[in-house]
């Protein structure tokens, strides 16, 4: 049973923390007019207003399980939510920039419609950072970025916190046009300010190499540590993306090692993951295919944590229902590729200059079920089911878009074996109206 409790501690502790290498913020439309302050400072105001309508069927708290998001007969609901973002971009000099972005809500990024005769919500800081860059220090471009910022590592398979961001110090340099080097330190958790051993800190080193204008390769190393918890997790990642003879591609592989707990009750991390994706564009059609594998745990009682540890925000990462709204084969909502294998075929179609359509099909499987079989005392199928997603996006007017996404997830025998559900299909319908300015 040692493995079960150590793994549970690892999941509860680790899933709250992550580390990355690139800061990303929403682009300001080129037509936006700047507000000029005193001196040479240029201040640009921008933002976004978004409203969404949701309909979920057979997805929610199931009748026979305390776990939310398991496909189950009933639990249909519909609702609307909203999100408001306001940002200020201050270009003080060509080398000095400050950026602040406010967003509705606190624990989430949205507010649900229905507050009768009252203000919808409060505003929180989504981004606040200072950037200094130039060629004066080394004779080539380098810079320092400090503050709270959205972060993502390579293709986002291991880590993607672009939804809420983290507090970080980012140092980067570009020795030439082909090489980019980044070093990060991130404060994930500060328990007692006078005690350094109870903090959770992250450190990242990365390098990308641009082979030519169309192809890039890279590697990165992430180290997470908390001394009081005896927690050490390392992730080594390799990735590539580009285009060869008209065929676009992206790939990523990650290997994890480290441990949590003190001997003889410690457990070793040994998860890994692989993603391969390609596309071929023949205007107005774009054909896509992808495969991904995230390791799972096949033994509940050994001293290895074989399941790939993911640190991703609850976003639409690949599938619209299984990955984004449902409980995955890793046992929670929004776990990314952990203990999941998927096969995907998709197609995009540009019906006109303003209308884009897409259709995706997925086959989903649990990578490993041995640990669940050890705990439950019965056979567990790896068949997680299949999913079909369809979407349309319409550019209504300048900076105003309307989109509709429909996903249907037919759960497989895995959910019947683990949760006792009756293999009901889960449907999620989402329509979004967004104005950026």
N, C-alpha and C positions, 0 to 999 in steps of 0.2 A: 504493500500500500504506500510505501515511501514515495514511489514515483508519482502516484496520483496527487498527493498533497503538494509535492514540490512543483509539479506541473501547474496545478491550480494557482499556487502562489506566483509562479512566473507569469501566467496569463493575466491575473489581476493586476500585478505590479507593472509588467513590461508594456502592456498594450496602451498605457497612458502616455508613454514617452517615445520619442523618435528623434531622428537626426537627418540632416540633409545638406545640400550644397548650393542650391540656387534659389534666389529670391525672385518672385514673380508678382507683378501687380497688373491689374486690368489696364489695357491700353486706353488712352484718351483719344477720342476721335480727332482726326487731323484737322477738321474744320473748327474745332473749339478755339475760341478767342481767349487770349491770355489777359490777365489783370496785371498791370505793371505797377510795381511798388517803387519806393524810393531807390535811387541809385540804379545799379545794373540788375537788381533782383527781378526775376520774372516769375510771377505766380499764376499757375493754371488751376482753375476750379473745374471739377468734373464729378460724375456720379452715375448712379444707376437706380432705376425703379423697376421692380419686378413683382408680378402677381401670378400665382399659380393656382390651378384647380386640380384636385386629386380625387380619384375614385379607386378604392381598393376592394377587391372581392376575394373571399376565402383566404385572407391574409391578416393576421393579427394574433391576439392571444387565443390559442386553440382551446377547445373544450377539455382535452385530455392531457394537457401539458402546461406547466408554468412558464415555459419559454415562449416569448413573443416572436412573431414573424414566421412561425411554422405553418405551411399551407394546410388549411383545415376548413371543413365545410362551415360556412357562415362567416360572421365578423365582417360584413360588408359595411363600408362607410365612404362618405364623400365630404370634402371640406376645401376651403381656400386658405392660402397663406400669402404673406407679402414680405418683401425685403427692400430696404432702402440703404443705399450707400452714398456717402459724400466724401470726396477726397480733395486734398490741397497738395499741389506739387510746387515746391519752391526751389527754383534754380537760381541760387544766390550768385554763383560764378560758374564758368564752364567746368570747374572742378569740384564744386560743392553743391550738393542737392539734399533737400529734406522732403520727406513725404509723410502725410498723415491721411488715414482713411478711417472713417467712422461707418459703423454698420448697426442695423437694428438688432435688438435682442441681446442676451448675454450668454446663456448656456447653449443656445442654438443661433442660427443666423436669420431666423424667420419669426414672424408672429402670426398666429392663427386668427382668421377673421371671426368676429362674434363678440367683441368687447362693446356691449351696448352703451352708447353715449359716453364713451371714455377714450382717452388717448391710447393708441395701439400698443406702444412699447417704449423702452428706453433705447439709447444709443450707446454702443461700446466701441472701443478702439480696436480695429481690425489690423491696421498697420501704423507704425510710427518708427521711422528710421532716418539715419543720417548717412550719407554716402560722400566719401572723398576719394577722388581718383585723379591720376595724372601720370606723367612720365618723369617727374623730377627725382624720384627716389632711386630708381634703378636704370633710368634711361629708356625704359619701355613701359607700356601701360600697366598700372597696378592700382589697387584701391583697397579701401577699408569701409565696411558697411556695418553699422551698429544699431540695434534696436529690435523691434518686434516685426516679423516679416513672414509671409508665406514661404514655405520651403519644400523642395522636392529633390529626390536623388535619382539620377538617370531617368529610366522610364517609369519610375514610381512603383515598381513591383514590391520592393522592400519598404520604402518610405515615401509618403506623400502627405504633407500637411499644408497643402495650398488652401485649405478651407478656413482655418483659423490662425495658423502660423505659430511660430515659436520665438522666444527671446534668444538672440544669437549675436556673435561677433564673427564677421566674415572677412577674411583677407584673401585677395585674389591677385593674380598677375598673369600677363600674357607676354612671355618672352619673345614670341614672334607671332605671325599670323596663323600658324598651325597649332600652337600649344596653349592650352589654358590650364592653370593650376589654381586650386582653391584649398584653403585651410579654414576650418570652422571650429568654434567652441560654442556649445549651446547649454543653457541652464534650463533643464526640464522641470526640476523640482527643488524648491528651497524650503526645507522644513523649519529648522531653527537657524537664524542668521549667524549665530555665534558658534555653530557646530558644522564643520566642513564634511564630516564623515556621514551625515544623514542626507546629503544632497544627491540628486541624480544628475550626472553631467554626461554630455556627449561630445565626442571629438570626431572630426571627419577630415580625411585627406583625399583629394581627388585630382585626376588629370585627364584631360581629353586631348585627342590629336586629330586634327582635320587633315585627312589624307588628300582630299581635293575638295572642290566646291560642292560635291554631292555626297561625300562619305566621311563619317566621323566615327572614331572608336574611343573608348575611355575605360578607366578603372577607378574604383573608389574603395576606401576602407573606412568603416564606422566602428567606433568603440563606445559602448555605454557602460557606466559604472555607478554603483552605489555601495559604499564600503560597509555601512551598517547592515545592509541586506545581503552582503556577500554575493552581489550580483555583478557579473561581468559578461557582456554579450558583444561579440564581434561579428560584423557582416562584411564579407569581401565580395564586391560586385564587378562584373565585366559587362560592357554593353557596346552596341554598335547600331548605327542607323544610316540610311542613305538611299541611293538609287543606282542600280547597275543595269544598263541597257534598257531603261524604261520600267524596270521592276523595282518598286520601292520596298524597303525592308526595315525592320527593327528587331533587335534581339537583346536579351539580358539573361544572365545567369548569376545567381547569388549563392554563396556558401556561408554557413553560420557556425560559430564555435564559441566556447566560453562555458561558464557554469554559474549555478546559483545554489546557495546554501553551503553549510560547512560539512566537511567530511566527518563521519561516514554517510551523512544524509544528503550530500550534494548531488546535483544532477547536471549532466553536460548537454549543452545545446549542440545539435548536429543536423539542423534542418537545411534544406536547399530548395531552390526554385529555378525554373527555366521558362522563358517566354520567347516565341518566334512568331513574327507576323510579316506578311507581305501584301502588296497590292499592285495592280496593273490598271493604269488609267487609259481609257479610250473615250475621249470626250463624246457625249456627255455622261459616260458610264465609268464608274470606278469599281473594280472587282477586288475583294479583300478575302484573306484567309488568315487564321491565327491558331496557335496552340499554346497552352500554358500548363505547367505542372508545379504545384506547391506541395512539398512533402507533408505526410501525416505521421501519426504515431501508431505503430503496430504492436506495441507491448506496453501495457499499463503498469507493469511492475519492475521494469528494468530501470537503470539510472541514466537513460538518455532521453532528452526532449527532442524527438525527431521531427516534430511538426514545425514547419517554417513559420517563424515569428514575423508578422506583418505589422506595420505602423502606418496605417492609411486612414484618411478621413472617410466618413460615411458619405461618399459621393457615388455618382454613376461612373464607376471605373471601367467596367466592360458590360456585363449583363444588366438589364434594367430592373429586373425583379430579384433574381437569386442573389446577386452581388450587392444590390443597393437597398432592397426593402425586406428581404427574407432572412431567416436564420440559415446560415450556410452549414456545410458539413463540418466546419470547425466549431459549431455550437453557439454562434452569436451573429448579430447583424453587423455588416461592414468589416469583415475579416479579410477581404481581398482574396488572394490566391491560396491562403492557408488551407491545407488538406483538400485541395480542389484540383481536379484535372478537367480542362475544357477544350473542346474542339469547336471552331467557329468558321462559318462561311457568311460573307456579307456582300452587299451591293449598294452603291450610292448612285443616284441618278439626278442630274441637274435638269429638271424639267423646263426651266427658263432661267433668266438672269436672277429672278427673285424667289424661285421655288426650288427647294432641294428635298429629295426623298431618300430614305434609306431603309434597308431590310436586312435583318441578321437572324441566323439560326445557330443554336448552341446545343451541344451534347455535354452533359455535366456528370462527373463522377467523383466520388470520394477517393482520394489517393490511397488512404489506408483506413481500415476499420478494425484492426486487431485490438487496439486499446479499448475501443467501445465494446467489443465482444468480451474482453476480460472483465469489464465493469458490469455489463448487463447480463452476462452469463448466457448469451444466445448469439446465433449467427446474425451478422449485419451485412446487408447487400451494399456494394459500392455504387449501385445505380442511383444517382441523385436526381436524374430526370432530364428533361430537355426544355428549351425555351426559344420562343420566337418574339423578336422585337421589331416594331415598325415605327418610323418617325417621319414627320414632314416639318420643314421650317420655311416660313414665308417672310420675306423682307417687305413689310407693309409700307414703310416710308423710311426716310432718312433716320438711321439709328433706332428704328422701331421694328421689332421682330415679333412674330407669333409662331409658336411651335407646338406640336402635338406628338406625344410619344405613347405608344401602346405596347405593353409587354404581357405575354402569357407564359407562365412557368408551370409545366406539368411535372409535379414532383414524382420521383421514382421510389423504388422499394426501400431505399435508405431511410426515408422519413417514416415509413410504416414500421420498419424494424426498430428504430430508435424512439420515435415519439408516439407510435400507435395511431397515426393518422390514416385516413382512408384514401390517400393518393389524390386528393382533390387538386384541381388546377387553380393556380392563383393568378388573378388578373389585376394589373395596375394601369390606369389611364391618367395621363398628366398633360395639361395644356398650360402654356406659359406665354405671358405677354411681357416684353422687356423693352424699356426705353433707356438708352445710354446717352450721356451728354457730357 
